[in-house]
Amino acid sequence: MDSQAIAFLAAGFGAAGVTFAAAFGISKLASAAMQGISRQPEAAGDIRGTVIITAAMIEGVALLSAAICFLLSLK
């Protein structure tokens, strides 16, 4: 296996790791939000807004990390 093949393989593993980590983070966030809303339904709007912003931040970091993985594989 040459070095470029290893770089592509490492980028694939990196992108997969980023995807799983982002999915895990968002699932923990959603779980905590659902528990909070079930305990205090009148705060559902505030909790929902915070969850959307936080999930977008997690997705942004995941997208940036995946892009870096692919850029490093092309170097």
Secondary structure, DSSP 8 states (H G I E B T S, - for coil): --HHHHHHHHHHHHHHHHHHHHHHHHHHHHHHHHHHHHH-GGGHHHHHHHHHHHHHHHHHHHHHHHHHHHHHHT-
